[in-house]
Amino acid sequence: SQGDALSIGMALMASSYLATLQVQAGTGQQALVRMVSLAWDNEQLAASLRIERDKANAANESKTRFFAAASHDLRQPLQALSISAYALAMLARREGQTKMVKMADNIERALRQSTGLLDGLLDVSRLDAGAVKVDWRDLDLAPILDSLASEFRPLAAQGGLTLTVQLPPGALAVRSDGDLLRRVLTNLLGNAVKFTEGGQVLLSLATEPAPDGNAQAVTLVLRVRDTGIGMTDTQRGQLFQEFSQADASITRRYGGTGLGLAISQRLVTLMGGSIEVQSTPGAGSCFTVRVPLPVEPGPADGLGAEAAALKVLVVEDRPDTLATVLTMLQRLGIGARGGVASATDGAQALDQLDRAQRDDCAFDLVLLDWVLPDMDGSRLLGDLRRRWPALQVVVMTAHGSPELAAAATANGAVLIDKPVMPQDLRRLVLAPGASGGAGDQADTPGAGAPPPALAQPLQGLRVLLVEDNALNREVAQGLLAMQGVQVQLAHHGLEAVELLQAAGPQAFDVVLMDLQMPVLDGYDAVRRLRADTRFDGLPILAMTAHAMAGERARWLQLGMQGYVTKPIVPALLFAELAAWAGRVTAPQPLTTAAGTPKTGLPVVPGMDSVRLLAHCDGNVALARRLLRGMAQDYADGVA
């Protein structure tokens, strides 16, 4: 460059002038020539280093651009395959085809692995390019852990694992980067589940005082503990090296690229924190992440006076799970005035229920573990229903099945998956009829029946799906339709803008906007919509396979409220839609006919409602839609 040439020239001129003076002074021509030569060599070396640095930066930028383009092209087919596999599994479950369900689950598992490998390579590229920045924002950590639990529940169940999440009492509002924390925990949980065959995986959140005693800051402590294969000291020494695993046998047996932990360490370091591991071969490992964070005062999680007045009994034999559920109840204020008791087996539970009834202070709600040391959940649930027919019962299980869902629902109980999360308890308590005591419900027809196990908060939601890929449109529409969502399609941004301008701001609850589209891309479509003040309150979520750093800030600046990264994880998509649409509604209580099983379905001669509900995984709303669809399809054929 001109600057380098000028620098070299000036150095040569100065050295030459000095050499001339020294020669004239008789100090020795040989030494002076050597000095001039050294100065020249140094300048040449510096210039070469600058040139090589510029080449490396240019190559890094090219690599980053390549990965950005590859991200979009690779995620598109993965997205279509993932949603298709998910929909296929749902349909197979609905029809009771267990072999088909297993095949679809295997496909989805392989796609998740492929997506994880892609994410790892992209993360390394972004970190090497310095493109990952910490986005400090106010957030509550509980929803992040809640979504992670939902994501890893199926994987833990498939491996016969117990996944437990422990939260501290009280809301924890901090300033941090939720996306980076989620990425770190995803890597740690993924490894824990992968390398643990049976046993337990525990995710816990706690805080420690700041090392400097600052009351406005805390050290966030996240731990992922497992009872898996563990590691030796030698294996731990190379744990955080990129493209490295503990040994070759691990790679052959479990797969993977060896990037997850290296990426996690770099992300934690970027946030100013640290990550450490303790491990014993054959006994398991514990990864601890510490991140210093400022504390922001957050709102209380309490659900109000009715929830506080409930009297609750928790029946759970595992001490860690029992402690977690009790902490969540405390955090939500459930039973704050009515009282919360616990039992570790069925006999204790029945004894406490008997004594409470004799003392005229009956329990309102029982949280019941399905597997107990002295009796199974089916037997205990039957006893509860016969002796206390109006008692609200919630069955907690780590290994749900259609048969278990049907048995629970037939006995008027709600089925929720472990690990139990605050949102599960919040939804149950807020459901109509869930907070009344036994005495309050005696004269109400159908009262005392709990809400269905699988609520559909998206039922009736109006979504505009803007997507140019035909296969993605088809599978996404089918997936959303299964949740009761009303979907309108647009093939590109211009069609979406024209449709919205003609229909008005009240026509849709949420817009799902793909970004890479012909005619008019998602960016320009959002600019046009946000220029029209009528659409200021319309939630627009980016839906994109372009997942590189910096894009999120760009979407938010354009006026998008959030984003969904392809390949889409259905549970996270549904949660995102529900949150931004403000449609997290409480499920309606079941109503039953006298003498019929409490399935919440209409009585139809010849119909096995319990079996139908089992095929729908306990989802009453889905079963009702199937019945309505059948009635419509065969209406013309009925004489």
C-alpha positions as CSV (number, residue, x, y, z in Angstrom):
1,S,0.0,0.0,0.0
2,Q,1.0,3.7,-0.3
3,G,1.4,4.0,3.5
4,D,3.7,1.0,3.7
5,A,5.8,2.3,0.8
6,L,6.1,5.7,2.4
7,S,7.1,4.1,5.7
8,I,9.8,2.0,4.1
9,G,11.1,5.0,2.1
10,M,11.3,7.2,5.1
11,A,13.1,4.6,7.1
12,L,15.6,4.1,4.3
13,M,16.2,7.8,3.9
14,A,16.8,8.2,7.6
15,S,19.1,5.2,7.8
16,S,21.0,6.3,4.7
17,Y,21.4,9.8,6.2
18,L,22.6,8.5,9.5
19,A,25.0,6.1,7.7
20,T,26.4,9.0,5.7
21,L,27.0,11.0,8.8
22,Q,28.6,8.1,10.6
23,V,30.9,7.3,7.6
24,Q,32.0,10.9,7.4
25,A,32.7,10.7,11.1
26,G,34.9,7.7,10.5
27,T,32.9,5.3,12.7
28,G,33.3,2.4,10.3
29,Q,31.5,1.8,7.0
30,Q,30.8,-1.9,7.7
31,A,28.8,-1.4,10.8
32,L,26.7,1.3,9.2
33,V,25.9,-0.8,6.2
34,R,24.8,-3.6,8.5
35,M,22.5,-1.2,10.4
36,V,20.9,0.1,7.2
37,S,20.4,-3.5,6.1
38,L,18.7,-4.4,9.4
39,A,16.4,-1.5,9.2
40,W,15.5,-2.5,5.7
41,D,14.9,-6.1,6.7
42,N,12.7,-5.0,9.6
43,E,10.5,-2.8,7.4
44,Q,10.2,-5.6,4.9
45,L,9.1,-8.0,7.6
46,A,6.6,-5.5,9.0
47,A,5.2,-4.9,5.5
48,S,5.0,-8.6,4.8
49,L,3.1,-9.2,8.1
50,R,0.6,-6.5,7.3
51,I,0.0,-8.0,3.8
52,E,-0.5,-11.5,5.3
53,R,-2.8,-10.1,8.0
54,D,-4.9,-8.4,5.4
55,K,-5.0,-11.6,3.4
56,A,-6.1,-13.6,6.5
57,N,-8.8,-11.0,7.3
58,A,-10.1,-11.2,3.7
59,A,-10.1,-15.0,3.8
60,N,-11.9,-14.9,7.1
61,E,-14.5,-12.6,5.8
62,S,-14.9,-14.8,2.7
63,K,-15.3,-17.8,4.9
64,T,-17.9,-16.0,7.0
65,R,-19.9,-15.0,3.9
66,F,-19.6,-18.6,2.6
67,F,-21.0,-20.0,5.9
68,A,-23.8,-17.4,5.8
69,A,-24.9,-18.5,2.4
70,A,-24.4,-22.2,3.3
71,S,-26.4,-21.7,6.4
72,H,-29.4,-20.7,4.3
73,D,-29.1,-23.4,1.7
74,L,-28.5,-26.2,4.2
75,R,-31.2,-25.2,6.6
76,Q,-33.9,-25.0,4.0
77,P,-34.1,-28.8,3.3
78,L,-33.4,-29.6,7.0
79,Q,-36.4,-27.4,7.9
80,A,-38.7,-29.2,5.5
81,L,-37.6,-32.6,6.5
82,S,-37.8,-31.8,10.3
83,I,-41.3,-30.5,10.1
84,S,-42.4,-33.4,7.9
85,A,-41.0,-35.9,10.3
86,Y,-42.7,-34.2,13.2
87,A,-46.1,-34.1,11.4
88,L,-45.6,-37.7,10.3
89,A,-45.0,-38.8,14.0
90,M,-48.2,-36.9,15.1
91,L,-50.3,-38.5,12.4
92,A,-48.9,-42.0,13.2
93,R,-49.6,-41.5,16.9
94,R,-53.1,-40.4,16.1
95,E,-53.6,-43.6,14.1
96,G,-51.9,-45.9,16.6
97,Q,-49.1,-46.9,14.2
98,T,-46.3,-47.5,16.7
99,K,-43.7,-48.7,14.1
100,M,-44.3,-45.6,12.0
101,V,-44.0,-43.4,15.1
102,K,-40.6,-45.0,15.9
103,M,-39.4,-44.5,12.3
104,A,-40.5,-40.8,12.3
105,D,-38.8,-40.2,15.6
106,N,-35.6,-41.7,14.3
107,I,-35.7,-39.4,11.3
108,E,-36.3,-36.4,13.5
109,R,-33.4,-37.5,15.8
110,A,-31.0,-37.7,12.9
111,L,-32.1,-34.3,11.6
112,R,-31.5,-32.8,15.0
113,Q,-28.0,-34.2,15.0
114,S,-27.3,-32.8,11.5
115,T,-28.6,-29.4,12.6
116,G,-26.4,-29.5,15.7
117,L,-23.3,-30.3,13.5
118,L,-24.2,-27.4,11.2
119,D,-24.7,-25.0,14.2
120,G,-21.4,-26.0,15.6
121,L,-19.5,-25.2,12.4
122,L,-21.3,-21.9,12.0
123,D,-20.6,-20.9,15.6
124,V,-16.8,-21.6,15.1
125,S,-16.8,-19.5,11.9
126,R,-18.6,-16.6,13.7
127,L,-16.3,-16.7,16.7
128,D,-13.2,-16.8,14.5
129,A,-14.4,-13.8,12.6
130,G,-15.2,-11.9,15.8
131,A,-18.8,-11.6,14.6
132,V,-20.4,-12.8,17.9
133,K,-21.2,-9.9,20.2
134,V,-22.9,-10.0,23.6
135,D,-26.4,-8.5,23.4
136,W,-27.1,-7.3,26.9
137,R,-30.8,-7.2,27.6
138,D,-33.2,-7.4,30.5
139,L,-34.6,-11.0,30.8
140,D,-36.0,-13.5,33.2
141,L,-34.0,-16.8,33.1
142,A,-37.0,-19.0,34.1
143,P,-38.6,-19.1,30.6
144,I,-35.2,-20.0,29.0
145,L,-34.9,-23.0,31.3
146,D,-38.5,-23.8,30.7
147,S,-38.1,-24.0,26.9
148,L,-34.9,-26.0,27.3
149,A,-36.7,-28.5,29.5
150,S,-39.4,-28.8,26.8
151,E,-36.8,-29.4,24.1
152,F,-34.9,-32.1,26.0
153,R,-37.8,-33.9,27.6
154,P,-38.4,-36.2,24.6
155,L,-34.7,-37.0,24.3
156,A,-34.4,-37.8,28.0
157,A,-37.5,-40.0,27.9
158,Q,-36.1,-42.0,24.9
159,G,-32.9,-42.7,26.9
160,G,-34.8,-43.7,30.0
161,L,-33.4,-40.6,31.9
162,T,-34.9,-38.5,34.6
163,L,-34.4,-34.8,33.6
164,T,-34.8,-32.4,36.6
165,V,-34.6,-28.6,36.6
166,Q,-34.0,-26.8,39.9
167,L,-34.9,-23.1,40.1
168,P,-34.3,-20.7,43.1
169,P,-37.3,-19.2,44.8
170,G,-38.4,-15.8,43.5
171,A,-38.1,-14.3,40.1
172,L,-34.5,-13.7,38.8
173,A,-34.4,-10.7,36.4
174,V,-30.9,-10.0,35.1
175,R,-29.2,-8.3,32.2
176,S,-27.6,-10.9,30.0
177,D,-27.6,-12.4,26.5
178,G,-30.4,-15.0,26.6
179,D,-29.4,-16.4,23.2
180,L,-25.8,-17.1,24.2
181,L,-26.8,-18.6,27.5
182,R,-29.3,-20.9,25.7
183,R,-26.6,-22.0,23.3
184,V,-24.2,-22.9,26.1
185,L,-26.9,-24.8,28.0
186,T,-28.0,-26.6,24.9
187,N,-24.5,-27.9,24.3
188,L,-24.1,-29.0,27.9
189,L,-27.5,-30.6,28.2
190,G,-27.0,-32.3,24.8
191,N,-23.8,-33.9,26.0
192,A,-25.3,-34.9,29.4
193,V,-28.2,-36.7,27.7
194,K,-26.0,-38.2,25.0
195,F,-23.4,-39.7,27.5
196,T,-25.9,-40.9,30.1
197,E,-27.6,-44.2,29.7
198,G,-30.2,-44.4,32.3
199,G,-29.9,-42.4,35.5
200,Q,-30.4,-38.7,35.9
201,V,-29.6,-35.3,34.4
202,L,-29.9,-32.2,36.6
203,L,-30.0,-28.6,35.4
204,S,-29.9,-26.1,38.2
205,L,-29.7,-22.3,38.5
206,A,-28.4,-20.4,41.5
207,T,-26.8,-17.1,42.3
208,E,-23.7,-16.2,44.4
209,P,-22.8,-12.8,45.7
210,A,-20.5,-10.8,43.5
211,P,-16.8,-11.3,44.4
212,D,-16.3,-7.6,45.0
213,G,-19.4,-7.4,47.3
214,N,-21.4,-5.3,44.8
215,A,-25.0,-5.5,45.9
216,Q,-26.2,-4.6,42.3
217,A,-24.5,-7.6,40.8
218,V,-24.5,-11.4,41.2
219,T,-22.6,-14.3,39.9
220,L,-25.0,-16.5,37.9
221,V,-24.2,-20.2,38.5
222,L,-25.6,-22.8,36.0
223,R,-24.9,-26.4,36.6
224,V,-25.5,-29.5,34.4
225,R,-24.9,-32.7,36.4
226,D,-25.3,-36.2,35.0
227,T,-24.8,-39.8,36.1
228,G,-23.2,-40.8,32.8
229,I,-19.9,-42.3,31.7
230,G,-17.7,-39.7,33.3
231,M,-14.1,-38.8,32.3
232,T,-10.5,-39.3,33.4
233,D,-8.1,-36.4,34.2
234,T,-6.4,-37.0,30.9
235,Q,-9.7,-36.8,29.0
236,R,-10.7,-33.6,30.9
237,G,-7.4,-32.0,29.8
238,Q,-8.4,-32.0,26.1
239,L,-12.1,-31.4,26.7
240,F,-12.3,-27.8,25.4
241,Q,-10.2,-28.2,22.3
242,E,-12.0,-27.8,19.0
243,F,-12.7,-30.9,16.9
244,S,-11.6,-33.0,19.9
245,Q,-13.4,-35.6,22.0
246,A,-12.3,-37.5,25.1
247,D,-11.0,-40.4,22.9
248,A,-11.6,-42.0,19.5
249,S,-13.9,-44.6,20.9
250,I,-16.3,-41.9,22.1
251,T,-16.5,-40.5,18.5
252,R,-17.2,-43.9,17.1
253,R,-19.9,-44.7,19.6
254,Y,-21.6,-41.4,20.1
255,G,-20.7,-39.3,17.1
256,G,-20.3,-35.6,17.0
257,T,-17.5,-33.2,16.0
258,G,-16.1,-32.3,19.4
259,L,-17.1,-28.6,18.9
260,G,-19.8,-28.1,21.5
261,L,-17.7,-27.7,24.7
262,A,-15.1,-25.6,22.9
263,I,-17.8,-23.3,21.6
264,S,-19.4,-23.1,25.0
265,Q,-16.2,-22.1,26.7
266,R,-15.6,-19.3,24.1
267,L,-19.2,-18.0,24.5
268,V,-18.9,-18.0,28.3
269,T,-15.6,-16.2,28.1
270,L,-17.1,-13.7,25.8
271,M,-19.7,-12.9,28.6
272,G,-16.9,-12.5,31.1
273,G,-17.5,-15.8,32.8
274,S,-15.9,-19.2,33.3
275,I,-16.7,-22.8,32.8
276,E,-15.3,-25.8,34.8
277,V,-15.9,-29.5,35.0
278,Q,-15.6,-32.1,37.7
279,S,-15.9,-35.8,36.6
280,T,-15.4,-39.3,37.8
281,P,-15.1,-42.2,35.4
282,G,-18.3,-44.3,35.6
283,A,-20.0,-41.9,38.0
284,G,-20.8,-38.9,35.9
285,S,-19.8,-35.3,35.3
286,C,-20.8,-31.8,36.5
287,F,-20.2,-28.7,34.4
288,T,-20.5,-25.4,36.2
289,V,-20.9,-22.1,34.4
290,R,-20.3,-18.8,36.3
291,V,-21.2,-15.5,34.7
292,P,-21.1,-12.1,36.5
293,L,-24.3,-10.2,35.9
294,P,-26.0,-7.0,37.0
295,V,-29.3,-7.6,38.8
296,E,-32.5,-5.9,37.7
297,P,-35.5,-5.9,40.0
298,G,-38.1,-8.2,38.5
299,P,-41.9,-8.7,38.9
300,A,-43.2,-11.3,41.3
301,D,-44.4,-14.5,39.9
302,G,-47.4,-14.9,42.3
303,L,-50.7,-16.0,40.8
304,G,-53.0,-14.1,43.3
305,A,-55.2,-14.8,46.3
306,E,-57.0,-17.8,44.9
307,A,-53.8,-19.7,44.2
308,A,-52.4,-18.7,47.6
309,A,-55.5,-20.1,49.3
310,L,-55.1,-23.6,47.8
311,K,-54.1,-26.5,50.0
312,V,-51.6,-28.6,48.1
313,L,-50.2,-32.1,48.6
314,V,-47.1,-33.2,46.6
315,V,-46.5,-36.9,46.4
316,E,-43.0,-37.7,45.2
317,D,-40.4,-40.2,46.3
318,R,-37.3,-38.6,44.7
319,P,-35.9,-35.9,47.2
320,D,-34.5,-33.7,44.4
321,T,-37.7,-33.7,42.4
322,L,-39.8,-33.1,45.5
323,A,-37.6,-30.1,46.5
324,T,-37.8,-28.6,43.0
325,V,-41.6,-28.8,42.9
326,L,-41.9,-27.3,46.4
327,T,-39.7,-24.5,45.4
328,M,-41.8,-23.8,42.3
329,L,-45.0,-23.7,44.3
330,Q,-43.3,-21.3,46.7
331,R,-42.1,-19.1,43.8
332,L,-45.6,-18.9,42.3
333,G,-47.3,-18.4,45.6
334,I,-49.4,-21.5,45.2
335,G,-50.5,-22.7,48.7
336,A,-48.9,-19.7,50.4
337,R,-51.9,-19.3,52.8
338,G,-53.6,-22.7,52.3
339,G,-50.5,-24.7,53.0
340,V,-48.3,-27.2,51.1
341,A,-47.6,-30.7,52.4
342,S,-45.6,-33.6,51.0
343,A,-45.5,-37.3,51.0
344,T,-43.0,-39.8,49.7
345,D,-45.2,-42.8,49.0
346,G,-48.9,-43.7,48.5
347,A,-49.6,-44.7,52.1
348,Q,-48.4,-41.4,53.4
349,A,-50.5,-39.6,50.9
350,L,-53.7,-41.4,51.8
351,D,-53.0,-40.9,55.5
352,Q,-52.5,-37.1,55.1
353,L,-55.6,-36.9,53.0
354,D,-57.6,-38.8,55.6
355,R,-56.4,-36.6,58.5
356,A,-57.0,-33.4,56.5
357,Q,-60.6,-34.4,55.8
358,R,-61.2,-35.3,59.5
359,D,-59.8,-31.9,60.5
360,D,-62.2,-30.2,58.0
361,C,-59.3,-28.7,56.0
362,A,-59.3,-30.9,52.9
363,F,-56.7,-30.6,50.2
364,D,-57.6,-28.9,47.0
365,L,-54.9,-30.1,44.8
366,V,-52.6,-33.2,44.7
367,L,-49.5,-33.4,42.5
368,L,-48.9,-37.1,42.2
369,D,-45.8,-39.0,40.9
370,W,-46.9,-41.9,38.8
371,V,-44.2,-44.3,40.0
372,L,-44.1,-44.7,43.8
373,P,-42.2,-47.2,46.0
374,D,-45.3,-48.8,47.6
375,M,-47.9,-48.6,44.9
376,D,-48.2,-47.5,41.3
377,G,-50.0,-44.4,40.2
378,S,-52.9,-46.2,38.7
379,R,-53.9,-47.8,41.9
380,L,-53.4,-44.7,44.0
381,L,-55.3,-42.5,41.5
382,G,-58.2,-44.9,41.5
383,D,-58.3,-44.7,45.4
384,L,-58.2,-40.9,45.2
385,R,-61.0,-40.7,42.7
386,R,-63.3,-43.1,44.6
387,R,-62.8,-41.5,48.0
388,W,-62.5,-37.8,46.9
389,P,-64.2,-37.5,43.6
390,A,-63.9,-33.7,43.5
391,L,-60.2,-33.6,44.3
392,Q,-58.0,-32.0,41.7
393,V,-55.2,-34.5,40.8
394,V,-52.2,-33.8,38.6
395,V,-50.1,-36.8,37.5
396,M,-46.4,-36.1,37.0
397,T,-44.4,-38.5,34.8
398,A,-41.1,-38.7,33.0
399,H,-42.2,-41.4,30.6
400,G,-45.6,-40.6,29.3
401,S,-47.5,-42.8,26.9
402,P,-50.9,-42.8,25.3
403,E,-52.0,-45.6,27.6
404,L,-50.9,-43.6,30.7
405,A,-52.6,-40.5,29.3
406,A,-55.8,-42.3,28.8
407,A,-55.7,-43.9,32.3
408,A,-55.1,-40.5,33.9
409,T,-57.8,-38.7,31.9
410,A,-60.3,-41.5,32.5
411,N,-59.8,-40.9,36.2
412,G,-60.3,-37.2,35.9
413,A,-56.6,-36.3,36.3
414,V,-54.2,-34.1,34.4
415,L,-51.0,-35.5,33.0
416,I,-47.9,-33.3,32.9
417,D,-44.3,-34.2,31.9
418,K,-41.3,-34.1,34.1
419,P,-39.3,-32.0,34.6
420,V,-42.3,-30.0,35.9
421,M,-41.8,-26.3,35.1
422,P,-43.3,-23.1,36.5
423,Q,-45.3,-22.6,33.3
424,D,-47.0,-26.0,33.7
425,L,-48.1,-25.2,37.3
426,R,-49.2,-21.7,36.2
427,R,-51.4,-23.0,33.4
428,L,-53.0,-25.6,35.7
429,V,-53.8,-23.2,38.5
430,L,-55.2,-20.6,36.1
431,A,-57.5,-23.1,34.4
432,P,-61.2,-22.5,35.1
433,G,-62.3,-24.6,38.0
434,A,-58.8,-25.6,39.0
435,S,-58.6,-23.3,42.1
436,G,-61.9,-24.2,43.8
437,G,-61.9,-26.4,46.8
438,A,-63.9,-29.6,47.0
439,G,-66.6,-28.0,49.0
440,D,-67.1,-25.2,46.5
441,Q,-67.7,-27.6,43.6
442,A,-70.1,-30.1,45.0
443,D,-73.2,-28.5,43.5
444,T,-71.7,-27.7,40.1
445,P,-72.4,-30.2,37.3
446,G,-69.1,-31.4,35.9
447,A,-67.1,-29.5,38.5
448,G,-64.0,-31.0,40.0
449,A,-62.8,-32.3,36.6
450,P,-59.4,-30.9,35.8
451,P,-58.4,-29.3,32.6
452,P,-57.1,-31.5,29.7
453,A,-53.5,-32.6,29.9
454,L,-52.4,-31.0,26.7
455,A,-53.9,-27.6,26.2
456,Q,-53.9,-25.7,22.9
457,P,-53.3,-22.1,23.5
458,L,-53.0,-21.5,19.7
459,Q,-56.5,-22.7,19.0
460,G,-58.1,-20.1,16.7
461,L,-55.0,-18.0,16.3
462,R,-54.8,-16.2,12.9
463,V,-51.4,-16.4,11.3
464,L,-50.1,-15.1,8.0
465,L,-47.3,-17.4,6.8
466,V,-45.1,-15.7,4.2
467,E,-42.8,-18.3,2.6
468,D,-41.6,-18.8,-1.0
469,N,-40.6,-22.5,-0.7
470,A,-43.6,-24.6,-1.6
471,L,-42.6,-27.6,0.6
472,N,-41.9,-25.4,3.6
473,R,-45.3,-23.8,3.1
474,E,-47.1,-27.1,3.0
475,V,-45.4,-28.6,6.0
476,A,-45.6,-25.5,8.1
477,Q,-49.2,-25.0,7.3
478,G,-50.0,-28.6,8.3
479,L,-48.0,-28.3,11.5
480,L,-49.8,-25.1,12.6
481,A,-53.2,-26.5,11.5
482,M,-52.7,-29.4,13.9
483,Q,-52.6,-26.8,16.7
484,G,-55.8,-25.3,15.6
485,V,-54.1,-22.3,13.9
486,Q,-55.9,-20.6,11.0
487,V,-53.2,-20.1,8.4
488,Q,-53.3,-17.8,5.4
489,L,-50.4,-18.2,2.9
490,A,-48.4,-15.6,1.0
491,H,-45.7,-16.6,-1.5
492,H,-43.5,-13.5,-1.2
493,G,-43.2,-10.2,0.5
494,L,-45.2,-8.2,-2.0
495,E,-48.1,-10.5,-1.8
496,A,-48.1,-10.3,2.0
497,V,-48.0,-6.5,1.9
498,E,-50.9,-6.3,-0.5
499,L,-52.9,-8.8,1.4
500,L,-52.4,-7.0,4.7
501,Q,-53.1,-3.6,3.3
502,A,-56.4,-4.9,1.8
503,A,-57.4,-6.9,4.9
504,G,-56.4,-4.4,7.5
505,P,-54.4,-4.7,10.8
506,Q,-57.1,-6.7,12.6
507,A,-57.1,-9.6,10.1
508,F,-54.2,-11.5,11.6
509,D,-52.8,-12.0,15.1
510,V,-49.2,-12.8,14.0
511,V,-47.1,-12.7,10.8
512,L,-44.4,-15.3,10.2
513,M,-42.1,-13.7,7.7
514,D,-39.4,-15.5,5.7
515,L,-36.6,-13.2,4.8
516,Q,-35.0,-14.6,1.7
517,M,-37.7,-14.4,-1.0
518,P,-38.1,-13.4,-4.6
519,V,-40.1,-10.4,-5.8
520,L,-39.9,-8.6,-2.4
521,D,-37.9,-10.1,0.4
522,G,-38.9,-10.0,4.1
523,Y,-36.7,-7.0,5.0
524,D,-38.4,-4.7,2.5
525,A,-41.8,-6.1,3.2
526,V,-41.4,-5.3,6.9
527,R,-40.2,-1.8,6.0
528,R,-43.3,-1.1,4.0
529,L,-45.6,-2.4,6.7
530,R,-43.9,-0.5,9.5
531,A,-44.2,2.7,7.4
532,D,-48.0,2.3,7.7
533,T,-48.9,3.2,11.3
534,R,-52.0,1.0,11.1
535,F,-49.6,-2.0,11.5
536,D,-47.6,-0.7,14.5
537,G,-49.2,-3.3,16.8
538,L,-49.0,-6.3,14.5
539,P,-46.4,-8.8,15.7
540,I,-44.0,-9.9,12.9
541,L,-41.7,-12.8,13.6
542,A,-38.7,-13.4,11.3
543,M,-38.5,-17.0,10.0
544,T,-35.2,-17.6,8.4
545,A,-32.4,-20.1,7.7
546,H,-29.9,-17.2,7.7
547,A,-28.7,-17.5,11.3
548,M,-25.5,-15.5,11.3
549,A,-24.5,-12.9,13.9
550,G,-25.8,-9.4,13.6
551,E,-29.0,-10.5,11.9
552,R,-31.0,-10.4,15.1
553,A,-30.2,-6.7,15.7
554,R,-31.1,-5.9,12.1
555,W,-34.5,-7.6,12.4
556,L,-35.3,-5.7,15.6
557,Q,-34.3,-2.4,14.1
558,L,-36.7,-3.1,11.2
559,G,-39.5,-3.6,13.6
560,M,-39.8,-7.3,14.0
561,Q,-40.6,-8.6,17.5
562,G,-38.8,-11.8,17.4
563,Y,-37.5,-14.6,15.1
564,V,-37.6,-18.4,14.6
565,T,-34.5,-20.1,13.2
566,K,-34.8,-22.8,10.7
567,P,-35.0,-25.8,11.0
568,I,-37.9,-24.9,13.2
569,V,-38.4,-26.7,16.5
570,P,-42.2,-27.1,16.7
571,A,-42.5,-26.6,20.5
572,L,-40.4,-23.4,20.4
573,L,-42.4,-22.1,17.4
574,F,-45.6,-22.7,19.3
575,A,-44.3,-21.0,22.4
576,E,-43.1,-18.0,20.4
577,L,-46.4,-17.6,18.7
578,A,-48.3,-17.9,21.9
579,A,-46.1,-15.4,23.7
580,W,-46.2,-12.7,21.0
581,A,-49.8,-13.1,20.2
582,G,-50.8,-12.8,23.8
583,R,-52.8,-15.9,23.5
584,V,-51.5,-18.1,26.3
585,T,-55.0,-18.9,27.4
586,A,-56.2,-21.3,30.1
587,P,-57.8,-24.6,29.0
588,Q,-61.4,-25.2,29.7
589,P,-62.4,-27.8,32.3
590,L,-63.7,-31.1,31.1
591,T,-67.4,-31.8,31.4
592,T,-68.7,-35.4,31.7
593,A,-71.9,-37.2,31.4
594,A,-73.1,-39.3,34.3
595,G,-71.7,-42.8,34.2
596,T,-69.3,-42.2,31.4
597,P,-65.5,-42.0,31.5
598,K,-64.2,-38.5,32.2
599,T,-62.6,-38.0,28.7
600,G,-64.3,-34.7,27.9
601,L,-65.6,-36.1,24.6
602,P,-69.3,-36.4,23.6
603,V,-71.0,-39.7,24.1
604,V,-71.3,-41.5,20.8
605,P,-72.8,-45.0,20.6
606,G,-70.1,-47.5,19.5
607,M,-67.2,-45.1,20.1
608,D,-64.4,-46.0,22.5
609,S,-63.6,-42.5,23.7
610,V,-60.8,-43.6,26.0
611,R,-59.0,-45.3,23.1
612,L,-59.6,-42.3,20.9
613,L,-58.1,-40.0,23.5
614,A,-55.1,-42.3,23.9
615,H,-54.4,-42.1,20.1
616,C,-54.5,-38.3,20.5
617,D,-51.9,-38.3,23.4
618,G,-54.6,-37.1,25.8
619,N,-55.3,-34.0,23.6
620,V,-59.1,-33.5,24.0
621,A,-59.2,-30.6,21.6
622,L,-57.5,-32.6,18.9
623,A,-59.9,-35.5,19.5
624,R,-62.9,-33.1,19.2
625,R,-61.6,-31.8,15.9
626,L,-61.2,-35.3,14.6
627,L,-64.8,-36.0,15.4
628,R,-66.0,-32.8,13.8
629,G,-64.0,-33.5,10.7
630,M,-65.3,-37.1,10.5
631,A,-68.9,-35.8,10.9
632,Q,-68.3,-33.3,8.1
633,D,-66.6,-35.8,5.8
634,Y,-69.3,-38.4,6.1
635,A,-72.3,-36.2,6.5
636,D,-73.5,-36.8,2.9
637,G,-73.2,-40.5,3.3
638,V,-75.4,-40.8,6.4
639,A,-78.9,-41.8,5.5
